[in-house]
Amino acid sequence: MKGWRDRLAGRRADSLPIELPPRGDQEAWRRPVDGEPRLVAPPAPRTPLPRRAARILIGSVGLALAAGVVVGRMTAAESVGASAESVPAELRIRGAGHLNRSPGAASLRPAGLLADAAVIREQLLATGIPRRVSVERLLPAGVLVDVEEKRAVALLDWEPPAALADDGTVLGPASAADFVWAGAADLVLIRGAGRGHPDFEARAALAGRLAAVLSRRPELDRLVSEVDVSGGPHRVQVVLRSAAVPILLNERDFPEGLARAAALLPDLVARWPGLTRVDARIPDRFLVRAEPAADPAELPGGPAGGAAE
């Protein structure tokens, strides 16, 4: 027995463990021995308990964070209800002028808005004042709204005067900011569009279109004092700043007719001192109305019969 072990020890000088047959198995000792001994792998080292607990804790935290991200994305994709938790705690609006002073300004408060960006945008556009609205969420519970409002092109003859956009939208009471962007153009005064008139929307839309034409033609806009739209698109009455003589125009040929009438109005006034109206709705001619000149003899305060004293 001892010599067999010595022969094995001579073949393998290292200290790797060798699997030997058990002592009680006598038949195993009589069987021929393999030329190469079988080696047994050393047992795997066990991780200490504190290190294993730390790994479990870190893995649990990572799993919880991943689950929170997934649940958060699913919740954001769902439509938000009107519950108290869904109302933004802070609302910032940039670029709002008339919107802050509009009758529906109460809906801009956080308590009156849902946290859904599409709902906020629809509510603001429904007022008719903004031209463009973009909504951005601010974490954790804020909303940032960028507003581009419609520009005023005319003033309605109300008390106080109201700003009118080119599409006929009443923006609200006029302010100094409405005159800043105009530059060389001016805000023409619109008459004949009372707020209580049954045809107010059509008249306001007509006034907005005419004022928009003037805003693109500064050389004409600075000549016009007021525009009366009570007669509709086929009987627009314009009063110039230089001479308070009404000019009748069509919407279809509005800028061309106005340019012709404004160029010839001084000569018409000189020719007919009692000129009361110029009809420029016909492209190649003017129809004028003038009061007959008064007789000097009928003027009050003159010398009777012109006799010398």
Stockholm file with secondary structure:
# STOCKHOLM 1.0

chainA/1-309         MKGWRDRLAGRRADSLPIELPPRGDQEAWRRPVDGEPRLVAPPAPRTPLPRRAARILIGSVGLALAAGVVVGRMTAAESVGASAESVPAELRIRGAGHLNRSPGAASLRPAGLLADAAVIREQLLATGIPRRVSVERLLPAGVLVDVEEKRAVALLDWEPPAALADDGTVLGPASAADFVWAGAADLVLIRGAGRGHPDFEARAALAGRLAAVLSRRPELDRLVSEVDVSGGPHRVQVVLRSAAVPILLNERDFPEGLARAAALLPDLVARWPGLTRVDARIPDRFLVRAEPAADPAELPGGPAGGAAE
#=GR chainA/1-309 SS CHHHHHHHHHHCCSCCCBCCCCTTCHHHHHSCCCSSCCBCCCCCCCCCHHHHHHHHHHHHHHHHHHHHHHHHHHHHHSCCCSSGGGSCSEEEEESCSHHHHSGGGGGGSGGGSCSCHHHHHHHHHTTSCEEEEEEEEETTTEEEEEEEECCEEEEESCSSCEEEETTSCEEEECCTHHHHTTTTCCCEEEESCCTTCTTHHHHHHHHHHHHHHHHTCHHHHTTEEEEECTTCTTSEEEEESSSCCEEEECSTTHHHHHHHHHHHHHHHHHHCTTEEEEECCSTTCCEEEECCCCCGGGSTTSCGGGCCC
#=GC SS_cons         CHHHHHHHHHHCCSCCCBCCCCTTCHHHHHSCCCSSCCBCCCCCCCCCHHHHHHHHHHHHHHHHHHHHHHHHHHHHHSCCCSSGGGSCSEEEEESCSHHHHSGGGGGGSGGGSCSCHHHHHHHHHTTSCEEEEEEEEETTTEEEEEEEECCEEEEESCSSCEEEETTSCEEEECCTHHHHTTTTCCCEEEESCCTTCTTHHHHHHHHHHHHHHHHTCHHHHTTEEEEECTTCTTSEEEEESSSCCEEEECSTTHHHHHHHHHHHHHHHHHHCTTEEEEECCSTTCCEEEECCCCCGGGSTTSCGGGCCC
//
